[in-house]
Amino acid sequence: MTGSLPPFVSTEWLASRLGASGLKVADASWYLPGSGRDPASEYAASHIPGAIFFDIDDLSDRTTSLPHMLPDAPAFEARMAAFGLNNSDQVVVYDGSGVNLSAPRAWWMLRTFGHEQVAVLDGGLNKWRREGRAVESGRVTPKPGNFNARLRAAGVRDLQAVWKNITSRKEQLVDVRSRGRFLGVEPEPRPGLRRGHVPGSINLPFTTLVRPDGTLPPLDELRRTLTESGIDLTRPIVATCGSGTSACALLVSLHVVGHSDAALYDGAWAEWGGRADTPVECQANT
């Protein structure tokens, strides 16, 4: 397919093009530990016709114990080719959360490895189903594709960079976890993690970036949500969360409003809160 994809496409847009040559669809559903949901089983039971399962946990760095860290370029390249993706393809990703929990992670991963022709389905699988659109069961096994991955390291931050930024404040660190987790008054879903947040970070729960029906709010409303949280859209931003997944909802929202100077702290709270030597601010201890 030709033309450039916007960061979000509507269900109407996808339904009118489903099955077209050069358009691929991916179910990137993922859920927090303890949610009781199995994204792989849900995908097998019901997904948008032709969609492959973009397993975020499986598409991770196998050399670390941290959850779904970004893999290296050769590993990602091989998996995308096995999924039938080509560099010329347009890709639409979605999830079943209703709040863009994980589809933006797939959007970010593809873009971080150089594939810009990717969009998130506005409203996700929930909106698709509410509209009575077609679904299918089973697993899609595509023909291998030809995919070349190039890591854009500028879009990723590690622990040392975030630690250094506590003093320099060159970048705004925005934590999209719930307010209770950010303040440390609610438990973390992963055992063994301390409570609280990185000193100096801003809190903007990712669930505030969508309307009640799971769709993106109007541009002016989205921009207002971002700025009223304390974000300065003229300055660089690093997004973080529990494990580097929901933070990508902020990154795609920033892309929508035209803010491109943004990166992801991929280790996120799973890394920062899992150490004993990292500084932490926690309201529960004050």
Number of C-alpha atoms within 10 A of each C-alpha: 11 10 7 11 15 13 19 20 18 16 18 14 10 17 14 9 11 16 14 10 10 14 20 21 26 24 27 27 28 23 17 15 12 8 8 8 13 12 19 16 11 14 23 15 13 16 27 21 18 19 25 22 21 24 17 21 13 12 18 18 17 16 8 10 10 17 21 20 21 22 18 15 16 12 15 23 22 17 17 21 19 17 23 17 25 21 18 15 20 22 23 26 29 31 29 25 18 20 25 31 23 27 30 29 25 27 26 25 20 21 19 21 20 16 22 20 21 26 26 27 29 28 28 26 25 17 19 23 17 9 11 8 14 12 15 15 14 13 17 15 13 14 10 15 18 15 20 18 21 16 20 13 10 11 19 18 18 13 15 8 12 20 15 11 16 17 10 9 13 12 19 22 26 25 28 27 23 18 15 16 22 28 18 20 15 14 14 21 14 15 10 11 17 19 23 25 25 23 16 15 20 19 22 26 22 21 19 18 23 20 15 13 14 20 19 21 17 11 12 10 12 19 19 12 16 20 13 10 13 14 20 12 17 8 12 17 23 23 29 31 29 26 22 24 30 28 31 29 27 29 24 23 23 19 15 17 14 11 16 15 17 21 23 25 26 28 24 27 27 23 20 23 22 17 13 10 8 13 15 16 17 18 13 12 10 5
